[in-house]
Amino acid sequence: MANYKALYQEVILDHNKKPRNYGTLAHASHHAVGHNPLCGDHISVALNFDRECIDDIACIKFEGESCAICKASASMMTVAIKGKSRADAEILIHEFLAMATGKLDLDRPNHIGRLAVFAGVCDLPTRVKCAILPWHTLHAAFNSVASTSTEAENDPMRAPIGNA
Amino acid sequence: MNAVQTAPASRFAPVLLPAAPGVIATSKLPAKEPFDVERIRADFPILQLQIDGKPLVYLDNAASSQMPQQVIDRLVRYQTSEHANINRAVHYLSETATAEHEAARRKLQRFINAREEREVIFTSGTTDAINLVMHGYGRKFFKAGDEIILTTLEHHSNIVPWQMLAEETGAVIRVVPINDAGELLIDEFENLFNMRTKLVGVMHVSNALGTINPLKQMIAFAHAHGVRVLVDGAQAVPHLQVDVQDLDCDFYAFSGHKLCGPTGIGVLYGKAALLEKMQPFKGGGDMILSVTFEKTTYNTIPHKFEAGTPPIAAAIGLGAAVDYLSAIGMDAIAAHELNLLNYATAQMTRMPGVRIIGTAKNKASVISFTVDGVHPHDVGTLLNQEGVAVRTGHHCAQPVMARFKLPATSRASFAFYNTLAEVDALIDGIRNVQKVFA
């Protein structure tokens, strides 16, 4: 069993304190806002695909109001998927959601890497949503049209991905 | 020979089984004097729990309080030797269950000093009680333009039903603002009254901030203007001696599970004359005198508002809970809790980076707080790692959070079984949070 006490370890605290890729993206092609109605937290994710290799994520930024778990998850997510193709990013989304809900066997081949620091969150059902909010929001952003998306239409907590 | 369990000779004089073995001795009501918190704690089995090897420090009493063995035993006794449906059959168990259910009603009546027992309606909780008033009183008597005065402090359960009524009838909601301490602005409250004001909905004690509202003064003012007052007493009844006749409120709602009783049970007190004029909220069995397909005659109060088979065990358990609290004494409970509140407030006020939200002069034992640079959810999770249970979030009082421009707070709420040492554990826990996030 993963130890949830490991959650508040250096990596997560560091990403909370100094979030990577934090801010807005002026001309984002894809954008979504994720909202956790349980605590009022919200995260927005904006990204652009590469102009030549249109499958690759060239730029990604996030911002919002959230707890350390959510912010660190968003920060590490942006680091992990920058430069990846959309298909690879979707695989990572699925693996992360599976891990956060305790359904991923970390001993088998996967792409989780450093994100394994979030494995312990599955022991804290009320905090799972904090960790997965950025990933749901990323998924919603992939399916958004420019920045016209509204929260209601793209509520990431309702996006039909995985069982999370 | 097992004489006790032999079938009774007469079916009308059955032998009652004893309560669960081994627990009878602990079931005595606590002695009134002096207040001995350690002896009281021994009545609460759950307080012996360890959370990850640390003793449980349960400071989420405003969300739900814990149950003493005396109430657990009463529930066991009811289910093992008294249960049947009530108000129906002529057999022994049904009559026993009915008698015990009505005895519980009288206990609740005495506990809040209602004039008559029929003024005590069992509901599923405070939310259900408020919805009963909305449907029974509001939907019958409100028309477009009528005004309801609520306060910024209200729990969502005393906001949303009235919004639903406003949507349906065209009634209008007015809101009493609060100051930076979390106290109602009484001048503003009085200024909201006009010819169309019909009802005031106000909480006795704020669940999010602990503020104790000046109810008597507010009710007297409302009555001087011919306006009815509904009080949400969910947070007051566990901590203060409540006297509905002294308050002179028209309705008073509260929940059993914040009162050392079971979940799924609560009370709506209402003045008999008002309850009689109201329409039923739910239709069904027990709330009728006669039914034909042409016409149904409703039962008298309180039964008019208690359709269907009620949570009988829960009501009887709640009766046992108020017996337990009364034996300790609500004044002794209030005094001990005030001591905890003052001790915690003094310590937290001195902590750099910790801010108490809600600093009313008259407060119940609730402390909402923020820790600079740390989200309340992180505070809650880290405190949990030390065994300390607090609530984090908006406390179902988003207008209060908006007033203080906060998305959420952490909240420690004390009960009479909490100790000064547990306050110390909370303070140490907050220091640990600050260390982790330094």
Interface residues (C-beta under 8 A of the other chain):
Chain A: Y4 K5 L7 Y8 L13 L38 C39 G40 D41 E65 S66 C67 A68 I69 L124 R127 C130
Chain B: D52 V374 H375 P376 H377 D378 T381 L382 Q385 T392 G393 H394 Q398 M401 P407 A408 V436 F437
